[in-house]
Amino acid sequence: MNYMGHSTVSNNRIPELLENLKSEVDNLTHDASIYKAQRDEYELKLQAQLAELNQIQQTLYELQNRHTKIKQQYDEEIIKLRTLQGGESSIGFNWSSSNPNNILSSPSNLAKERQTILPNSFSGFKRKRTDTDTIPGPGSYGQLPSLTGLTNPGKEPPHKITTSMRHSLDDKPLTKKLDLTNHGSPKPISLESNNNNNNSNEINIDIMSNNNNNNNNNNINENKLESKFDIPSISSFSESNDWRVGYNPNVTTNLQVELLYDLDHTSVVCCVKFSKDGKYLATGCNRIAQLFSVETGEIVHTFSDKNAKSSQDLYLRSVCFSPDSKYLACGAEDKTIKLWNIETQTMSHTFTGHEMDIYSLDFSADGRFIVSGSGDKKAKVWDVEKGVCLYTLGNDEIGPKDGITSVSISPDGTLVAAGSLDRIVRLWNAQTGYFLERYEGHQDSVYSVAFSPDGNSLASGSLDKTLKLWDISNRTRSRCRSTFTGHSDFVLSVAFSNDGKWLISGSKDRSVQFWDPKTAVTHMKLEGHKNSVISVSVNPHNGTFATGSGDFKARVWRYKSSN
């Protein structure tokens, strides 16, 4: 009887316990609803704060761009004011003659040696722009400049490809004056805008210097120079003395340069490139790529496509060696990339897929890939062994809006940079093809890009006459570190020295300048061509560099920084 009573009591409490349990569940559900509401509120606040941060970041980005543009405008106004005062550059370079004994003397002693200082006006030597120059204004985009029709009708072509002034590439300075009297130097090229075909859709940007027919403009009349310095005026140029070096008097430098030899060509030299082992120099011009021995300057091989139509111009805009120096890649105006076996002189592959001219090539450090840039607004990554395209870099949304002028692979092979006619430098992941970042700041088309040897910086040269150095060591805060001003015309080529201490640029103003990347200050200005310096390449090993020009010449120089 007692057990039955206990069971009855327990059964009577079950509803009560269930009710209590339900109440607890209701309380927990209520609390959970409150917590969920609070969480949603916090998430809304967080999203609002993130949106505000993004807006602040975008505002800062716009302010930075606006600041860059204003600074650029101020720089241009300052240059104009200095030009009106009789000087195009703020730097009055201390000019040394092309006698190597003088060139290799200490620049700091130039004043003591009473070397000539050229006034800021560059009177008699500066090329004055004429109506026949085709200068792209803001928004003047389109195809890259056509190199066809650049030679003067009725003028004799240059002599056969010869070399002169060959010297050993050791560290001993030259002790005798370089003599060009027996060298068949081609006459300056007078270039006219091609306006005969009014229906042409191609936009021709004349990157070549336009020399007047009056040859006296290339000589400096000492009697007309009004030097601001109490130092004798610079002597006139002659065939045996056709290059000079100027040092920035505002900085102390130990940089020295000398000419080793010339490599004459029968057309515009579009590109120059040293092999990775430093033994060869390749040049690209109309229809052919040529391979020279760096030690002797002699032609080793000549590469040309026998199947190309001989009646048409076909300029090779870019050449590039494989890391083992066994292959030479050539990009041309026929929209193809040809890979040549240097030893057998046979064509290993022909890469097709671009829809317009090839303007730039670069090999990866491991030799497995080639990157190409084209006027079709695309960069492509090619598998060398398979001969196929792995990635196409660029699309309608985030890709270049105009032709790609220059490509470069980072030293570690992880990044691809490309400069474009749309004024922007872009960065991709080389392994995946994913777009990473864009760098804006140039006021005109970007014509050349180059990574620093450590891969932490990216240099760009532009038709706005400036160079820019971009900090890519921390891509979450990438920025323009420096802007280099000093060229008086388009910057067409940029390259770093192997130790990263110098940034070298070639320009339509016919000069090559050596810049300190840390300070953005030019130390030296080399004037050694009679036309635009289209391409610059630095030898990876022996302290030489090469320049390619519209004067139908490539020149090999040696530079060094004495202790």
C-alpha positions in Angstrom: 0.0 0.0 0.0 2.8 2.5 0.8 4.5 1.8 -2.6 1.3 2.5 -4.4 0.9 5.8 -2.6 4.4 6.9 -3.5 3.8 6.0 -7.1 0.6 8.0 -7.1 2.4 11.1 -5.7 5.2 10.8 -8.3 2.7 10.5 -11.1 1.0 13.6 -9.9 4.3 15.7 -10.0 5.1 14.8 -13.6 2.9 17.5 -15.1 4.4 20.0 -12.6 7.9 19.0 -13.6 7.1 19.2 -17.3 5.6 22.7 -16.7 8.7 23.8 -14.9 10.9 22.4 -17.8 8.8 24.2 -20.4 9.1 27.4 -18.4 12.9 27.0 -18.4 13.0 26.3 -22.1 10.8 29.4 -22.7 13.2 31.5 -20.6 16.2 30.1 -22.5 14.5 30.8 -25.8 13.7 34.3 -24.7 17.3 34.9 -23.6 18.6 33.4 -26.9 16.3 35.8 -28.8 17.7 38.7 -26.8 21.3 37.6 -27.5 20.5 37.1 -31.2 19.0 40.6 -31.3 22.1 42.0 -29.6 24.4 40.0 -32.0 22.5 41.3 -35.0 22.8 44.8 -33.6 26.5 44.4 -33.1 26.9 43.0 -36.6 25.0 46.0 -38.1 27.3 48.4 -36.1 30.4 46.4 -37.2 29.3 46.6 -40.9 28.6 50.3 -40.5 32.0 50.8 -39.1 33.6 48.7 -41.8 31.8 50.7 -44.5 32.9 53.9 -42.8 36.5 52.6 -42.8 36.3 51.7 -46.5 34.9 55.2 -47.2 37.7 56.8 -45.3 40.2 54.6 -47.1 38.7 55.5 -50.5 38.8 59.2 -49.5 42.4 58.9 -48.5 43.2 57.1 -51.8 41.4 59.9 -53.7 43.2 62.5 -51.8 46.5 60.8 -52.5 45.7 60.7 -56.2 44.7 64.4 -56.1 47.9 65.3 -54.3 49.9 63.4 -56.8 48.2 65.2 -59.7 48.6 68.6 -58.0 52.3 67.9 -57.3 52.7 66.8 -61.0 51.1 70.0 -62.1 53.3 72.1 -59.9 56.4 70.2 -61.1 55.4 70.9 -64.7 54.7 74.6 -63.9 58.1 74.9 -62.3 59.8 73.3 -65.3 57.9 75.7 -67.6 59.0 78.7 -65.5 62.6 77.5 -65.5 62.3 77.0 -69.3 61.1 80.6 -69.6 64.1 81.7 -67.6 66.4 79.9 -70.1 66.7 76.5 -68.5 64.8 73.3 -69.0 66.3 71.5 -66.1 66.9 72.6 -62.5 70.3 70.8 -62.7 73.2 72.4 -64.5 75.2 69.3 -65.2 79.0 69.5 -65.1 79.8 68.2 -68.5 82.9 66.2 -69.3 84.2 65.5 -72.8 84.2 61.9 -74.2 87.9 61.5 -73.6 88.0 58.4 -71.3 90.8 59.9 -69.3 88.5 62.7 -68.3 85.5 60.5 -67.9 87.2 58.2 -65.5 88.6 61.1 -63.4 86.8 61.8 -60.2 83.7 63.8 -60.8 84.3 65.7 -57.6 87.5 67.1 -59.1 85.8 68.4 -62.2 85.7 71.9 -60.9 89.3 71.8 -60.0 90.2 70.4 -63.5 88.1 73.3 -65.0 85.9 70.9 -66.9 83.1 72.5 -69.0 79.8 73.2 -67.4 76.9 73.4 -69.7 74.5 76.2 -68.9 70.9 75.4 -67.9 69.7 76.5 -71.3 71.5 73.6 -73.1 71.7 76.2 -75.9 72.7 74.7 -79.2 72.4 71.1 -78.1 68.8 70.8 -77.0 66.5 69.6 -79.7 63.7 72.0 -80.2 60.3 70.4 -80.9 58.9 71.1 -84.3 55.5 70.8 -85.9 56.3 67.4 -87.3 56.6 65.8 -83.8 53.5 63.7 -82.9 53.0 64.2 -79.2 50.2 62.4 -77.5 48.1 64.6 -75.3 45.9 63.6 -72.4 43.8 60.6 -73.4 45.7 60.1 -76.6 45.7 56.3 -76.5 45.6 53.6 -79.1 48.3 51.4 -80.7 51.9 51.8 -79.8 54.0 53.9 -82.1 54.6 52.4 -85.5 58.3 52.0 -86.4 57.6 51.8 -90.1 58.6 54.5 -92.4 61.1 56.0 -90.1 64.1 56.2 -92.5 64.7 59.1 -94.7 64.0 58.5 -98.4 66.9 59.3 -100.6 69.5 58.9 -97.9 72.2 56.2 -98.0 71.6 53.4 -95.5 74.2 52.9 -92.8 77.2 50.8 -93.5 77.3 47.1 -92.8 77.0 46.0 -89.2 80.4 46.7 -87.8 82.1 47.1 -84.5 84.6 49.7 -83.4 86.5 50.7 -80.4 86.6 47.2 -78.9 88.3 47.1 -75.6 88.7 44.4 -72.9 86.0 44.4 -70.3 88.4 44.2 -67.4 88.5 46.9 -64.7 91.4 48.8 -66.3 90.3 52.2 -67.5 90.9 53.1 -71.1 94.0 55.2 -71.5 93.7 56.3 -75.1 91.1 58.6 -76.7 88.2 56.8 -78.5 88.4 57.4 -82.2 85.3 57.3 -84.4 86.8 58.8 -87.5 86.9 55.5 -89.4 83.5 54.5 -88.1 80.6 54.8 -90.5 78.2 56.6 -88.1 74.7 56.9 -89.7 73.3 60.3 -90.2 70.6 61.5 -87.9 67.1 60.4 -88.8 64.6 63.1 -89.8 61.1 61.7 -89.0 57.9 63.0 -90.4 54.4 62.3 -89.1 52.6 59.9 -91.4 49.5 61.8 -92.3 49.1 60.5 -95.9 46.4 58.1 -95.0 43.6 60.0 -93.4 41.5 56.8 -92.9 44.1 55.1 -90.8 42.8 54.0 -87.4 46.3 53.6 -86.0 47.5 56.2 -83.6 51.2 56.8 -84.3 53.2 58.2 -81.4 56.5 59.3 -82.7 59.0 58.1 -80.2 62.0 59.1 -82.4 63.7 62.4 -82.1 63.0 64.8 -85.0 66.2 66.4 -86.2 66.0 69.5 -88.3 67.8 69.4 -91.7 70.0 72.2 -90.5 72.9 70.2 -89.1 74.2 73.3 -87.4 71.5 72.8 -84.7 73.5 69.8 -83.5 76.6 71.8 -83.0 77.1 74.3 -80.2 78.3 77.8 -81.2 80.6 78.8 -78.5 80.2 82.5 -79.3 76.5 82.3 -78.6 76.7 80.5 -75.3 76.1 82.8 -72.4 77.4 80.8 -69.5 76.2 81.5 -66.0 79.5 80.1 -64.8 83.0 81.5 -65.1 84.1 78.4 -66.9 84.9 77.9 -70.6 82.0 76.8 -72.8 81.6 73.3 -74.1 83.4 72.5 -77.4 81.5 71.5 -80.5 80.8 67.9 -81.2 82.6 66.1 -84.0 82.5 62.6 -85.5 85.5 61.5 -83.3 84.0 63.0 -80.2 80.2 62.3 -80.3 79.3 61.6 -76.7 79.6 63.3 -73.4 78.8 62.8 -69.7 77.3 65.4 -67.3 77.5 65.1 -63.5 75.0 66.7 -61.1 77.0 69.3 -59.2 74.5 69.2 -56.3 75.6 65.7 -55.3 78.8 63.9 -54.6 79.2 60.8 -56.8 81.9 58.3 -57.7 80.1 57.1 -60.8 82.1 56.8 -64.0 81.3 55.6 -67.5 83.1 54.9 -70.8 82.1 53.8 -74.3 83.4 50.3 -75.3 82.1 49.9 -78.8 79.3 50.5 -81.3 77.0 48.0 -83.1 75.7 49.5 -86.3 72.3 48.3 -87.6 70.4 48.9 -90.8 67.2 50.0 -89.0 66.0 51.4 -85.7 67.2 49.3 -82.8 64.0 48.6 -80.9 65.4 46.5 -78.1 68.7 45.4 -76.5 69.1 42.6 -73.9 72.0 40.8 -72.3 72.0 37.1 -71.6 71.9 35.8 -68.1 75.5 34.7 -68.2 76.6 38.1 -69.5 78.3 36.6 -72.6 75.9 37.7 -75.3 73.9 40.8 -76.3 70.8 40.5 -78.4 69.3 43.3 -80.4 66.0 43.5 -82.3 65.4 45.6 -85.3 63.5 45.3 -88.7 63.0 41.6 -89.6 66.0 40.3 -87.7 67.4 39.6 -84.2 71.2 39.7 -83.9 73.4 38.0 -81.3 76.7 39.7 -80.4 79.6 38.5 -78.3 80.0 41.0 -75.4 83.7 40.3 -75.2 84.5 41.1 -78.9 81.4 42.8 -80.2 81.4 40.4 -83.2 78.1 39.0 -84.6 77.6 35.4 -83.4 74.2 34.6 -85.0 71.4 36.3 -86.9 67.9 35.1 -86.5 65.1 35.8 -89.0 61.9 34.2 -90.1 62.4 33.0 -93.7 58.6 32.6 -94.1 57.9 36.3 -93.4 56.9 38.5 -96.3 60.0 40.3 -97.4 58.1 43.2 -98.8 56.8 44.4 -95.4 58.5 45.8 -92.4 58.5 43.5 -89.4 60.1 45.0 -86.3 61.1 42.8 -83.4 60.0 44.9 -80.5 61.4 42.6 -77.7 64.1 40.0 -77.2 64.7 37.9 -74.1 67.1 35.1 -73.1 66.3 32.0 -71.2 68.1 31.8 -67.8 70.5 29.1 -69.2 71.3 31.4 -72.2 70.4 28.6 -74.6 67.3 30.1 -76.0 66.3 33.5 -77.4 62.7 34.6 -77.4 61.6 37.3 -79.9 58.4 39.2 -80.0 57.4 40.9 -83.2 54.7 42.9 -85.0 53.3 39.7 -86.6 51.6 38.9 -83.3 53.8 35.9 -82.6 56.6 34.9 -80.2 59.4 32.8 -81.7 61.7 30.8 -79.5 65.1 30.2 -81.1 67.7 27.5 -80.1 70.9 29.5 -80.1 73.3 26.6 -80.6 71.4 25.0 -83.5 70.0 28.3 -84.8 66.6 26.6 -85.3 63.2 27.7 -84.2 62.0 25.6 -81.2 58.5 27.0 -80.8 56.2 29.7 -82.2 53.6 30.9 -79.6 50.4 32.3 -81.1 47.4 33.7 -79.4 47.8 37.4 -79.3 45.6 39.5 -81.5 48.0 42.4 -82.0 51.8 43.2 -82.0 54.0 41.8 -79.3 55.8 44.6 -77.5 57.4 43.0 -74.5 58.7 39.7 -73.2 60.3 38.3 -70.0 61.5 34.9 -69.0 60.9 33.5 -65.5 63.9 32.8 -63.4 63.4 29.0 -63.6 63.1 29.1 -67.4 59.7 27.4 -67.4 57.5 30.4 -68.4 57.5 33.4 -70.7 55.3 36.4 -70.1 54.3 38.5 -73.1 52.6 41.9 -73.4 50.7 43.0 -76.5 48.7 45.8 -78.1 45.6 43.7 -77.7 45.4 44.8 -74.0 46.5 41.4 -72.8 49.5 39.8 -71.1 49.9 36.1 -71.4 51.9 33.5 -69.5 53.3 30.7 -71.7 54.6 27.2 -70.8 57.9 27.0 -72.6 58.1 23.2 -72.7 54.5 22.6 -73.9 54.3 25.7 -76.0 50.8 26.6 -74.7 49.3 29.6 -73.0 48.6 29.0 -69.3 47.0 32.3 -68.3 45.7 35.4 -70.0 46.2 38.4 -67.7 43.6 41.1 -68.2 39.8 41.3 -68.8 37.2 43.9 -69.4 36.6 44.6 -65.7 40.1 44.9 -64.1 42.4 44.5 -67.0 44.2 47.2 -69.1 42.0 49.4 -71.1 44.7 49.8 -73.8 47.8 48.2 -75.2 50.4 46.7 -72.8 53.8 48.2 -73.5 56.0 46.4 -71.0 56.0 43.3 -68.8 58.4 42.1 -66.1 58.6 39.0 -63.8 59.8 39.5 -60.3 63.1 37.9 -59.3 61.4 35.2 -57.3 59.0 34.4 -60.1 55.8 35.1 -58.1 54.7 38.4 -59.6 54.0 39.8 -63.1 54.0 43.5 -63.6 52.7 45.3 -66.8 52.7 48.9 -67.9 50.0 50.1 -70.2 49.0 52.9 -72.5 46.1 53.6 -70.1 48.7 55.1 -67.7 48.4 52.3 -65.1 50.8 49.7 -63.8 49.2 46.4 -62.8 50.3 43.4 -60.8 49.3 39.7 -61.1 50.2 36.5 -59.3 52.4 34.6 -61.8 51.4 31.2 -60.5 47.6 31.6 -60.5 47.0 34.5 -62.9 45.0 36.3 -60.3 44.9 40.1 -60.4 46.5 41.7 -57.3 46.8 45.4 -57.6 47.0 48.5 -59.8 49.3 51.5 -59.4 48.0 54.9 -60.6 49.9 58.2 -60.7 51.4 58.6 -64.1 49.9 61.4 -66.3 50.5 59.6 -69.6 51.2 56.2 -71.0 53.5 53.9 -69.1 56.2 52.6 -71.4 58.5 50.5 -69.3 58.5 48.6 -66.0 61.3 46.8 -64.1 61.6 45.1 -60.7 64.4 45.9 -58.3 66.9 43.1 -57.7 65.4 42.4 -54.2 61.9 42.4 -55.6 60.6 45.0 -53.1 60.3 47.8 -55.6 58.9 48.3 -59.0 60.1 51.1 -61.4 58.0 52.6 -64.2 58.8 55.0 -67.0 56.2 57.1 -68.7 55.5 59.4 -71.6 54.9 62.1 -68.9 58.7 62.4 -68.8 59.0 60.9 -65.3 59.9 57.7 -63.6 58.1 56.4 -60.5 59.3 53.9 -57.9 56.5 51.8 -56.3 56.9 50.1 -52.9 55.6 46.6 -53.2 57.2 45.1 -50.2 53.9 45.3 -48.3 51.1 45.1 -50.9 48.4 45.9 -48.3 49.9 49.4 -48.3 51.6 49.7 -51.7 52.4 53.2 -52.6 54.5 55.4 -54.9 57.7 55.9 -53.0 59.3 58.4 -55.3 58.8 60.4 -58.6 61.9 61.0 -60.7 61.9 64.2 -62.7 64.7 65.4 -65.0 64.1 64.1 -68.5 62.9 66.6 -71.0 61.0 64.1 -73.1 59.4 60.6 -73.0 60.9 58.0 -70.7 61.1 54.9 -72.9 63.1 52.4 -70.9 64.1 51.7 -67.2 66.5 49.2 -65.7 68.1 48.6 -62.4 71.8 47.9 -61.9 72.5 44.5 -60.5 73.2 45.7 -57.0 70.1 47.9 -57.0 72.1 51.1 -56.3 71.3 52.7 -59.6 68.1 53.1 -61.6 68.9 53.8 -65.3 66.5 55.4 -67.8 66.6 56.0 -71.5 64.5 58.8 -73.1 63.4 60.4 -76.3 65.6 63.4 -75.2 68.5 61.1 -76.4 70.0 60.8 -72.9 70.5 58.1 -70.4 70.4 59.1 -66.7 71.6 57.3 -63.6 69.4 57.8 -60.6 69.8 57.0 -56.9 66.6 55.0 -56.1 66.8 56.0 -52.4 66.8 59.7 -53.0 65.3 60.0 -56.6 68.2 62.3 -57.5 70.0 62.0 -60.8 73.8 61.7 -60.5 74.8 61.4 -64.1 73.5 62.2 -67.6 75.0 60.4 -70.6 74.3 61.8 -74.1 75.7 59.4 -76.6 73.0 59.0 -79.3 71.7 61.1 -82.1 68.1 59.9 -81.6 65.8 58.5 -79.0 67.2 56.0 -76.5 64.5 53.3 -76.9 66.0 50.5 -74.9 68.5 50.0 -72.0 69.8 46.7 -70.7 72.3 46.0 -67.9 74.7 43.1 -68.0 74.2 40.8 -65.1 77.9 40.3 -64.5 80.6 42.6 -65.7 79.4 46.2 -65.2 78.5 47.0 -68.7 75.2 48.2 -70.1 73.8 48.6 -73.6 71.6 51.2 -75.3 69.5 50.9 -78.4 68.5 53.9 -80.4 66.6 55.3 -83.3 69.9 56.4 -84.8 70.4 52.8 -86.1 72.9 52.1 -83.3 73.3 50.0 -80.3 76.2 51.0 -78.0 77.9 49.1 -75.2 79.2 51.1 -72.3 81.0 50.3 -69.0 80.1 52.0 -65.8 81.6 51.6 -62.3 81.5 53.3 -58.9 85.1 53.7 -57.6 85.8 53.4 -54.0 
